Amino acid sequence: MRRLLVTGGTGFVGCHLLPALRQAFPDAAVQAAEFDVTEAAAVTAALREMRPDGCVHLAAISAVPAARQDPRRAWQVNLLGTLNLAEAILAHAPDCVFLLASSADAYGRSFRSGALLDESAALDPASIYGSTKAAADLAIGALASDGLRAIRVRPFNHIGPGQSAAFVVTAFAEQVARIAAGVQPPVLRVGQLESRRDFLDVRDVCAAYVACLQRAESLTPGIIINVASGVPRRIGDVLDALVALAGIEARIEVEPSRLRSAEIAVAAGDASRARALLGWRPSISWERSLRDVLEERRALCPRPQSP
């Protein structure tokens, strides 16, 4: 591949993916998109000029609360923005490999089976965010029948340096870091702690995206690939691990505003297809992921004011 385009390149995943792509494709021009995916004319103009060989579509309203607070914007970005990009690729770069960063949230209520879900599980989203991602996922699958060289990747929860505190592990790490620094009382304000989630390091997720592009010629257009660890981790245990890493003691308080009405008890995935087709599996230890998140939050934490 000579030209690679990444939408959402300045976001959490994009900041890790761009250097990973440059390392994997040293002779390629790797570019972060500068257009708004909801502006169809701007998208078309950019694709007509660049004509990329590969495009990784990350741009999205990616936080569940943000999508719930502004559903119309979530639909515009996550569905219509995806369609704008895919249609421009079909029209002006038809040989381009289009990698959609979908989401395991699209499975939604299917997780209530309690099993590790593979790619055959029904899409039954339980949130606005999950619904927008499921719709985009299905739309790209349909466009694959019209010639779009699409790869639909459904990553599970990912964590790592650079993530917003709108996401649970980073939110915990930020509070733990503030308590350790003495700028917050020793009280951790939390939501549901009994839920179990399948967490991945963002750098492992990026490795899966790179592997998809490297093996694109062997993948069937429209293919769906889960990116998952297969290990459901209790949210409360994640909090306990961060507290232990920081060496603090704190009281836990559940805040109703942090609870979700449609909480899924266990959400974890089967990534057998990724192992078989991509040779991919997580390589970064859970302990390193947590430590890296906490260390970043410690570095960003304000220092207590001198008396």
C-alpha positions as CSV (number, residue, x, y, z in Angstrom):
1,M,0.0,0.0,0.0
2,R,1.3,3.4,-1.0
3,R,-1.3,5.7,0.5
4,L,-3.1,5.1,3.8
5,L,-5.8,7.3,5.2
6,V,-7.0,7.3,8.8
7,T,-10.1,9.1,10.0
8,G,-10.2,10.0,13.6
9,G,-6.4,10.0,13.5
10,T,-6.1,12.5,16.4
11,G,-8.2,10.5,18.8
12,F,-7.3,7.9,21.3
13,V,-6.9,5.0,19.0
14,G,-5.6,7.1,16.1
15,C,-2.6,8.4,18.1
16,H,-1.5,4.8,18.5
17,L,-2.5,3.6,15.1
18,L,-0.7,6.2,13.0
19,P,2.8,5.3,14.2
20,A,2.0,1.6,14.0
21,L,1.0,2.0,10.4
22,R,4.1,4.0,9.6
23,Q,6.2,1.2,11.1
24,A,4.4,-1.6,9.3
25,F,4.2,0.2,5.9
26,P,7.5,2.3,5.8
27,D,7.1,3.2,2.1
28,A,3.6,4.4,2.4
29,A,2.3,7.9,2.9
30,V,0.1,7.6,6.1
31,Q,-2.2,10.5,6.5
32,A,-4.8,11.5,9.2
33,A,-7.9,12.8,7.6
34,E,-8.6,16.5,8.1
35,F,-12.2,16.6,6.9
36,D,-15.4,16.2,8.9
37,V,-17.0,12.9,7.9
38,T,-20.4,14.4,8.1
39,E,-19.6,16.9,5.3
40,A,-20.2,14.8,2.2
41,A,-18.7,17.3,-0.2
42,A,-15.5,17.6,1.8
43,V,-15.1,13.9,2.1
44,T,-15.6,13.4,-1.7
45,A,-13.1,16.1,-2.5
46,A,-10.5,14.6,-0.2
47,L,-11.0,11.1,-1.6
48,R,-10.9,12.2,-5.2
49,E,-7.5,13.9,-4.5
50,M,-5.8,11.3,-2.4
51,R,-7.2,8.0,-3.8
52,P,-5.9,5.9,-0.9
53,D,-5.0,2.2,-1.1
54,G,-6.2,1.7,2.4
55,C,-8.5,3.6,4.8
56,V,-9.1,2.9,8.5
57,H,-12.2,4.5,9.7
58,L,-12.0,5.4,13.3
59,A,-13.9,8.7,13.5
60,A,-16.9,8.3,15.7
61,I,-18.8,9.5,18.7
62,S,-17.3,6.7,20.8
63,A,-18.4,7.3,24.4
64,V,-21.8,5.7,25.3
65,P,-22.8,8.7,27.5
66,A,-22.0,11.2,24.7
67,A,-24.1,9.3,22.2
68,R,-27.0,9.1,24.7
69,Q,-26.8,12.9,25.4
70,D,-26.9,13.8,21.7
71,P,-28.4,10.9,19.7
72,R,-28.8,13.0,16.5
73,R,-25.1,13.8,16.4
74,A,-24.2,10.2,17.1
75,W,-26.3,9.0,14.1
76,Q,-24.9,11.7,11.9
77,V,-21.3,10.8,12.7
78,N,-21.4,7.1,13.2
79,L,-23.8,6.1,10.4
80,L,-24.1,8.9,7.9
81,G,-20.4,9.9,8.2
82,T,-19.5,6.2,7.6
83,L,-21.7,6.2,4.5
84,N,-20.2,9.4,3.2
85,L,-16.7,7.9,3.4
86,A,-17.6,4.5,2.0
87,E,-19.5,6.0,-0.9
88,A,-16.7,8.4,-1.8
89,I,-14.3,5.4,-1.7
90,L,-16.5,3.4,-4.1
91,A,-16.7,6.3,-6.4
92,H,-13.1,7.6,-6.4
93,A,-10.9,4.9,-5.0
94,P,-12.7,1.6,-5.7
95,D,-9.6,-0.6,-5.1
96,C,-9.1,0.9,-1.6
97,V,-9.4,-1.5,1.4
98,F,-11.9,0.0,3.8
99,L,-11.4,-1.1,7.4
100,L,-14.4,-0.1,9.6
101,A,-13.7,0.1,13.3
102,S,-17.1,-1.2,14.4
103,S,-17.8,-2.2,18.0
104,A,-18.7,-5.1,20.2
105,D,-21.4,-2.9,21.6
106,A,-23.4,-3.8,18.5
107,Y,-24.0,-7.2,20.0
108,G,-25.8,-5.7,23.0
109,R,-28.4,-8.0,24.4
110,S,-26.9,-11.0,22.7
111,F,-24.3,-11.0,25.5
112,R,-27.1,-12.1,27.9
113,S,-26.5,-15.7,26.7
114,G,-23.4,-15.6,28.9
115,A,-21.2,-17.2,26.2
116,L,-18.2,-15.8,24.5
117,L,-19.7,-14.3,21.3
118,D,-18.2,-15.0,17.9
119,E,-19.0,-13.2,14.7
120,S,-22.2,-15.2,14.1
121,A,-24.0,-13.6,17.1
122,A,-27.0,-11.5,16.4
123,L,-26.6,-7.7,16.5
124,D,-29.0,-6.5,19.2
125,P,-27.7,-3.2,20.6
126,A,-28.8,-1.9,24.0
127,S,-27.7,1.7,23.6
128,I,-27.7,4.6,21.2
129,Y,-24.0,4.1,20.6
130,G,-24.3,0.4,20.0
131,S,-27.3,1.1,17.6
132,T,-25.3,3.6,15.5
133,K,-22.4,1.2,15.3
134,A,-24.6,-1.7,14.4
135,A,-26.3,0.3,11.7
136,A,-23.0,1.4,10.2
137,D,-21.6,-2.2,10.4
138,L,-24.7,-3.5,8.5
139,A,-24.5,-0.7,5.9
140,I,-20.8,-1.4,5.1
141,G,-21.7,-5.1,4.8
142,A,-24.3,-4.2,2.2
143,L,-21.9,-2.0,0.3
144,A,-19.4,-4.9,0.2
145,S,-21.9,-6.6,-2.1
146,D,-21.6,-3.5,-4.4
147,G,-17.8,-3.8,-4.6
148,L,-16.5,-2.1,-1.4
149,R,-13.4,-3.9,-0.2
150,A,-14.6,-3.8,3.4
151,I,-13.3,-5.3,6.5
152,R,-15.5,-5.0,9.6
153,V,-13.6,-5.2,12.8
154,R,-15.6,-5.5,16.1
155,P,-13.2,-4.6,18.9
156,F,-14.1,-5.1,22.5
157,N,-13.4,-2.5,25.3
158,H,-9.9,-1.1,24.9
159,I,-7.8,0.8,27.3
160,G,-4.4,2.5,27.3
161,P,-2.5,5.8,27.5
162,G,-4.3,8.7,25.9
163,Q,-7.9,7.5,26.7
164,S,-10.5,10.0,27.9
165,A,-11.8,9.7,31.5
166,A,-15.2,9.2,29.9
167,F,-14.2,5.5,29.9
168,V,-14.3,3.4,33.1
169,V,-10.7,2.3,33.5
170,T,-9.3,5.7,32.9
171,A,-11.9,7.3,35.1
172,F,-10.9,5.0,37.9
173,A,-7.2,5.7,37.3
174,E,-7.7,9.4,37.3
175,Q,-9.4,9.3,40.7
176,V,-6.8,6.9,42.1
177,A,-4.0,9.2,40.9
178,R,-5.6,12.2,42.4
179,I,-6.1,10.5,45.8
180,A,-2.5,9.3,45.7
181,A,-1.3,12.9,45.0
182,G,-3.4,14.3,47.9
183,V,-5.6,16.5,45.7
184,Q,-8.8,14.4,46.2
185,P,-10.3,13.0,49.4
186,P,-9.9,9.2,49.7
187,V,-13.3,8.5,48.2
188,L,-13.8,6.7,44.9
189,R,-17.1,7.5,43.1
190,V,-18.1,4.6,40.9
191,G,-21.0,3.0,39.0
192,Q,-21.8,-0.6,38.5
193,L,-18.9,-2.8,39.8
194,E,-20.3,-6.3,39.2
195,S,-20.3,-6.1,35.4
196,R,-17.7,-8.0,33.6
197,R,-16.0,-6.8,30.4
198,D,-13.5,-8.0,27.9
199,F,-10.6,-5.5,28.0
200,L,-7.8,-5.1,25.5
201,D,-4.8,-2.8,25.3
202,V,-5.2,-0.2,22.5
203,R,-1.8,-1.2,21.1
204,D,-3.0,-4.8,20.6
205,V,-6.2,-3.4,18.9
206,C,-4.0,-1.4,16.5
207,A,-1.9,-4.5,15.8
208,A,-5.0,-6.2,14.7
209,Y,-5.9,-3.4,12.4
210,V,-2.4,-3.4,10.9
211,A,-2.7,-7.2,10.4
212,C,-6.0,-6.7,8.6
213,L,-4.4,-4.4,6.1
214,Q,-1.4,-6.6,5.6
215,R,-3.6,-9.6,4.9
216,A,-6.4,-7.7,3.0
217,E,-5.8,-9.7,-0.2
218,S,-6.8,-12.9,1.5
219,L,-9.9,-11.6,3.3
220,T,-13.4,-11.8,1.8
221,P,-14.9,-8.4,1.3
222,G,-17.4,-7.6,4.0
223,I,-15.8,-10.0,6.5
224,I,-16.4,-9.5,10.2
225,I,-13.6,-10.0,12.7
226,N,-13.8,-9.8,16.5
227,V,-10.9,-8.4,18.3
228,A,-11.2,-9.7,21.9
229,S,-9.2,-11.2,24.7
230,G,-11.9,-13.7,25.6
231,V,-11.3,-12.9,29.3
232,P,-14.3,-11.1,31.1
233,R,-12.9,-9.0,34.0
234,R,-15.1,-7.8,36.8
235,I,-15.1,-4.0,36.9
236,G,-14.7,-4.0,40.7
237,D,-11.6,-6.1,40.4
238,V,-10.1,-3.6,37.9
239,L,-10.7,-0.8,40.5
240,D,-9.1,-3.0,43.2
241,A,-6.0,-3.6,41.0
242,L,-5.5,0.2,40.4
243,V,-5.9,0.9,44.1
244,A,-3.3,-1.7,44.9
245,L,-0.9,-0.4,42.2
246,A,-1.1,3.1,43.6
247,G,-0.8,1.8,47.2
248,I,-3.7,3.9,48.5
249,E,-6.7,3.2,50.7
250,A,-10.1,4.7,49.8
251,R,-13.8,4.4,50.5
252,I,-16.0,3.4,47.6
253,E,-19.3,5.3,46.9
254,V,-21.7,4.3,44.2
255,E,-23.2,7.3,42.3
256,P,-26.6,6.7,40.7
257,S,-25.7,9.0,37.8
258,R,-22.9,6.6,36.8
259,L,-25.3,3.6,36.6
260,R,-26.8,2.5,33.2
261,S,-30.4,1.4,33.0
262,A,-29.6,-1.3,30.4
263,E,-26.5,-2.7,31.9
264,I,-25.2,-6.0,30.4
265,A,-23.8,-8.3,33.1
266,V,-21.1,-10.0,31.1
267,A,-19.7,-9.0,27.7
268,A,-16.8,-11.0,26.2
269,G,-15.8,-12.2,22.8
270,D,-14.4,-15.1,20.9
271,A,-11.5,-14.0,18.7
272,S,-10.8,-17.4,17.1
273,R,-11.2,-15.9,13.6
274,A,-8.6,-13.2,14.2
275,R,-6.2,-15.9,15.4
276,A,-6.8,-18.1,12.4
277,L,-6.9,-15.4,9.6
278,L,-4.6,-12.8,11.0
279,G,-2.3,-14.7,13.3
280,W,-3.3,-12.1,15.9
281,R,-3.6,-12.5,19.7
282,P,-3.2,-10.0,22.5
283,S,0.5,-9.6,23.5
284,I,0.5,-6.8,26.1
285,S,-0.1,-8.0,29.7
286,W,-3.1,-6.8,31.6
287,E,-0.8,-5.6,34.4
288,R,1.2,-3.5,31.9
289,S,-1.9,-1.9,30.5
290,L,-3.2,-0.9,33.9
291,R,0.2,0.4,35.0
292,D,0.6,2.5,31.8
293,V,-2.9,4.0,32.3
294,L,-2.2,4.8,35.9
295,E,1.2,6.3,35.3
296,E,-0.1,8.6,32.6
297,R,-2.8,9.8,35.0
298,R,-0.3,10.4,37.7
299,A,1.8,12.4,35.3
300,L,-1.2,14.6,34.4
301,C,-2.4,15.0,38.0
302,P,-2.1,18.5,39.4
303,R,0.1,18.9,42.5
304,P,-1.4,19.9,45.8
305,Q,-1.2,23.6,46.6
306,S,1.4,24.7,49.1
307,P,0.0,26.2,52.3
